Amino acid sequence: MKPEPAKHSLLACALTLPLAFAAHADLGSDTAKAMQASYDATPQNCDGRPAYGCSGTLLRVTKPSDKYFTWNNNPKAVEKGGISFSYMRADAPITALAESARSGYTLAPVLQRPAGTMKYRPLCAYPTDGDTWTRDKAGCGDNSLTPAIKENRCDKLGIHTAEQWISHYRNSPQPFAPDAWQGNKDQRFIAQCGFDVRDKVEMPGAENFYQALRVMQLMNDRPFAWNEIIVAAWDESRFKELPIQSFFYIKGNAGGREDAQHVQRQWHQQTGKFIPVIQIQLPDAGSKARFDYHRDDQAIIANG
């Protein structure tokens, strides 16, 4: 006969489980509220530093797998030295994600990241898809697929404002017509420059990032509904220090919720820590994005 569990152990379990659920719910709800507030905030800069430091949502779309962890990066991206993200903010909304993505993770704004987490470094910003796989300078430079067009960071080309960027884009020979992108995703690249948004003393990173946002506001016919922000590759051995804010899924995209839950379980197994699954509703022409926490979305809480 198995010994009866001690009464104090049963009481501890009875007390601990609801407390754990409540703690997770509080963290999840607080995270969704923080993401919404950050998305809704539209400062031109963060006390002179780039606006991505204190506003907006920086997200990376991923496809979870049992062969690698979502928070680790594609070997080619690591070799290149730059990782692709997108940036959402109320005054520069994106209505779709690259590759019709349904899930991924977000990073806390770099100036608001939790204590003890690593500082990541955005390098450059493209107001639309930058086709950065074939660009040098960590994805911020020339595109090898456009040999007849010399591309570089915008300031190197004398481009400092949104209006100049739009004019440069419209007057540059584009390798393929828009309808060609629909048939061959390898031919989607466009001739454009990336704004240098590095946060360094005596560098115009804050103004450059603001101008990238202005392009998104002014140019309604951008060829892609998302933008691309290149972040410097980090030391993956320090993954536990990443300021991952949430694992997200896009509302209405089949399978996204399960993807996010899968990664949430993996993170908990590897770190012992809870990061909430957050539902994101992308904006359309007449609405803003929404960020919501639902207890039923949480694989860790659901499974105990």
N, C-alpha and C positions, 0 to 999 in steps of 0.2 A: 504494500500500500504506500502510495506517495504521501509524504508529510504534507500536512495542511500549511499553506503559506501563512507566515506570521501576519497578524492583524495589522501591525504597524506598516508592513510592506504593502498590503492591499490599500491602506489609507493613503500611503505616499503616492501610489500609482493613481488613485482616484483624484488626488489633488493635483498631481503633476501634469496629467494629460490635458485637463481643461486649461491649465495655465499655459502649457505649450501651445495649444490651439489659439488661445487669446493673444499670446505674444506674436505668433505668426500672423494672425489677422491684423493686429495693430501695425506690425511692420509692413505688411502688404498694403493696407489701407493708406498708411503714411507715405509709402513709396508712390502709389498711384497719385495721391494728392500733390506730392512734390514734383512728379513728372508733369502733371497738368499745369501747375504753377510755373514751372520752368518753360514749358511750351508757350504759355500765354504771355510770358515776359518778353518784351521786345526792346531792350536797351541797345543803343548804338554801340556801346562798348562796356566793359566791366572796369570802371575807374581807370580807363586808359589801356586796358588789356583787351584782347579779342573777346567778342561777345559769347563765343562758345564756352568761355570759362564760367559763366554764371547764368546762362539762359539756353533754351532750346534742348533738344534731345538728340544725342549722338547715338546712332544705332548701326549695328552690323547684321546683315542678313546671312543666315547660315543654313546648312542642311545637316541635321544631326546624324551621327553614325555610331556604330559600336566599334569601329576601327580607329577612330580618333575622337578627341574631345573638341566640342564646338569652340571653346575658348582658345584652342591652339590654332595656329594660322597655316594657311596653305604654304607648302615649302617654297613655291615660286615667289609668293609674296614676301616671305622671310628673306629669301635670296635677294630680292629686289630692294628690300629695306622699307617697304611701305605697305600698309594694310588699308583696304577700302572700307569706308563707312558712308552713311548718309546722315543728313542733319535736318531735323524738323523744327519749325518754329512758326508761330501763328501768322507772322507777317511775311513768311516765305514758305508756304505750305507745299508739301509734295503729296501727290494724289496716288502714287504707286511706288513700288520698290523694284529694284533691279531683278530681272529674271522672274517676275511675278512672285517674289518671295513671300512666304507665309509665316516665318518665324525667325528668331535670332536673339540677340542680347543688346542691352543698352549699357553705356558707361555713364556714371554720374558726371555732371559738369566738373571740369578739371579743378576749378577753384572751390568746389563744394564737395569734393570726394571725402569719404570717411578717413579719419586718422589711421595711419598705418598702411594705407593703400598707395600704390605707385602712381607717380605723375606720368601721364602719357603726353605725347607731343604731336598735335596736328601740324602738318607740314604745308599743305596747299589745299585749295578749294576750287572745284569746278562747279559752275552753276547748273550744269547738266552732266550726264554720264561722260566721264573723261577718257574712257577707253585706256585705262592706265596700265593694263597688262603689258603693253608694248612701248611704254615710255621709259626713258632713263631718269636719272636723278630721283630714285625711289618712287617713280610714278608721276613726278611733277615736271618733267622736261619734255624732250622731243619724242615724237611718235615715229617709230621705225617703219610703220605702215604708210606714212605720208612722206616719202623721200623728197617730193617736190616742194614741200611746205616745211619751213623751219619753224619749229615750235619751241617754246621755252616758258619759264615763269613770266607772268604778265609784265612785271616791272622791267624785265630785261628787254621787252619789246616796246617799252614806252607806253604801256597801257596801265592806267592808274584809276580809272573810274568805270562805273557800270556802263555809261554811255559809250565810252571808248571800246569796252569789251564787246558790246553788241555790234558796234560799227565794224570792228575787226572781224568778228564772226561772219557778219552778213557779206562782207567784201572779200572774204577768203575763199578760194576755190575749194569746194567740198568734194571729197573723193567719190561719194555716192549720193544719189538722190534719196530722199526719205523713203520712198516706196521700196528701195532695194534693201533697207534694213529689215523689213518684214520677212523677207525670204531667206536671208543669210545673216545670222547673228554675228558672224565673224567679220562682217563688213559694216558694222554699225558705227565705226569711229567717225569722228568729225574733227575738223581743224579748229582748234581753240587753244587758249592758254589757261593756265591755272594760277589763281591768286596766291601769292606767298603769304601764309597766315601764321608763320612761326612767331611764337611769343618770346621775343628777345629784346633787350634794351636797345634803343636807337634803331629799331626796325619797325616799319609801318604795318605790322601784322594786324592790329586792331582795325585800322582804316581799310586795309585790303579785304578783311573778312566782311566788313560792312558793305563794301562795294560788291562783293560776291552775292550777298543777300539782296542788294538792290537790283542786280541782274535778274534774279528770280522774281522780283516784284514787277519789273518793267517789261520783261520779255515773256509774253504769254505763249509764244509759239516755239519755246524751247523744244528740241527734238525728243527729249525724254522727260518724263514727269518727275524724275528723281534727280538729286545732285550727287556729287561724290567728293568726299573729304578724305584725304590721305593722312593717315596717322603713322608715325614712325614705328617700325616693328620693335617689339619689346622682348626681353629675355623670358622665354616661355617657362623656364624652370621656376620663375617667380609667379606663376599663375595665381597662387593663392592671394597675392597682393593686388590683383587687378580690381579696380573699383567698379565691378559689375553691379549695376543698379537693379536690373530685372532681366528675366528671360521673357520675351514677349511673343505673342502671336497676333496675327492680323484678323480682326473680326470678319467672318464670312468666308475665309479661305480654308477650305476643307483640309484637315490634317494638321493645321498649324498648332492647335491646342495640344495635340498629342506630341508634337515635336517639342514644344516648350516643356511639357511635363517630363519627357525623356531626358532632356538636358538638366532639368532641375534635380532629378534623381541622381544623375551622374555627378553633378556638383556636390550634392550632399554626401554621396559616397566618398568622394575624393577629399573633401574639406571638413565634413561634419557641420557645415553651415547651411542655413536656409536663405535662399534668394527667391523672392516671389515671382510667380508667373503673372504677367500683366497683359490684359487684353487691350490692343490698340485699334481704334476705329479711325482709319485714314480719312482725311477731309475730302469733301467734294467741292464743287465750285461755290456752294453757298453755306459751308459749315467749317468748323474747326475740328481738329483731331480730338479724340477722347481717349483717356487712359483710365482703365477700370480694373479693380481687384475683385475677384470672385473666389470665395473659399472653395467652391467645387472645382476650380481650375488647378488647385494645388495638389500635386501628386504626393508630396511629403505629408501633408496633413491628412489626405484621404487614406494613406496607407499606414499612418501611425509612425 
